[in-house]
């Protein structure tokens, strides 16, 4: 995720697309393509994404946009071992955040 979201139970598609700096249509497309994304819908049909959905979207974004996977490659990767992929991905994200914080501290010295 490029931008942090406030901590809450559900996020609108607008909040999600803004956090990832992509169009809402891409989020809707990924929802159709990936069974792992299952937002709840309110009475009006508006999508409400959970934190778990955001983790999955973040992983899909990483695979497709950052690592250059095809949609089929990303689907295969998720199907084979989503839990392990998410765990590794979250660890990598945390390490990158720590690295950027350390660089920031170094630059202030």
C-alpha positions in Angstrom: 0.0 0.0 0.0 1.4 3.3 -1.0 -0.6 5.3 1.6 -1.6 4.2 5.1 -5.3 3.9 5.9 -6.9 4.8 9.2 -7.6 1.7 11.3 -11.2 0.8 11.0 -13.4 -2.3 10.3 -14.3 -1.6 6.7 -13.0 0.6 3.8 -14.8 1.9 0.8 -13.5 1.2 -2.7 -12.5 4.9 -3.0 -10.3 4.6 0.1 -8.8 1.4 -1.2 -8.1 2.8 -4.7 -6.6 5.9 -3.2 -4.4 4.0 -0.8 -3.0 2.0 -3.7 -3.0 4.9 -6.2 -5.0 3.0 -8.7 -8.4 3.4 -10.3 -11.5 1.9 -8.6 -12.1 0.0 -11.8 -8.8 -1.9 -11.3 -9.9 -2.9 -7.8 -13.3 -4.1 -9.1 -11.5 -6.0 -11.9 -9.2 -7.7 -9.4 -12.2 -8.6 -7.3 -13.7 -10.4 -10.3 -10.4 -12.1 -11.2 -9.3 -13.2 -7.7 -11.6 -15.3 -5.5 -9.5 -14.3 -2.5 -10.9 -10.7 -2.6 -14.4 -10.9 -1.1 -15.7 -7.5 0.0 -19.0 -7.3 1.9 -21.7 -5.2 0.2 -24.1 -2.9 2.0 -27.8 -2.5 1.1 -26.9 -0.1 -1.7 -24.4 -2.6 -3.1 -21.3 -0.5 -2.1 -18.3 -2.6 -1.4 -16.8 -2.7 2.1 -13.3 -4.1 2.2 -11.8 -5.7 5.4 -8.2 -5.6 6.6 -7.9 -9.1 5.2 -9.1 -7.9 1.8 -6.5 -5.1 2.0 -3.7 -7.6 2.7 -4.7 -9.7 -0.3 -5.0 -6.6 -2.6 -1.5 -5.5 -1.3 -0.1 -8.9 -2.2 -1.8 -8.9 -5.6 -0.5 -5.3 -6.2 3.0 -6.4 -5.3 2.9 -9.5 -7.6 1.4 -7.8 -10.6 2.6 -4.2 -10.4 5.9 -4.5 -8.7 7.2 -8.0 -9.7 5.5 -8.1 -13.1 3.5 -11.3 -12.7 0.7 -12.0 -15.2 -2.7 -12.3 -13.7 -2.5 -16.1 -14.2 0.9 -16.2 -12.5 -0.4 -14.2 -9.6 -3.5 -16.5 -9.3 -1.2 -19.5 -9.3 1.1 -18.0 -6.7 -1.9 -17.2 -4.4 -3.5 -20.6 -4.9 -0.4 -22.6 -4.2 0.2 -21.1 -0.7 -1.5 -17.9 0.1 -0.6 -18.0 3.8 3.1 -18.4 3.2 3.1 -15.8 0.4 1.3 -13.3 2.7 3.6 -14.0 5.6 6.7 -13.5 3.5 5.3 -10.4 1.8 4.3 -8.8 5.1 7.8 -9.5 6.5 9.4 -7.9 3.4 7.1 -4.8 3.8 8.0 -4.5 7.5 11.8 -4.8 6.7 11.5 -2.1 4.0 9.7 0.2 6.4 12.4 -0.4 9.0 15.1 0.3 6.4 13.5 3.6 5.3 13.2 4.7 9.0 16.9 3.9 9.6 17.9 5.8 6.4 15.8 8.7 7.7 17.5 8.6 11.1 20.9 8.4 9.4 20.2 11.4 7.2 19.3 13.4 10.3 22.7 12.7 12.0 
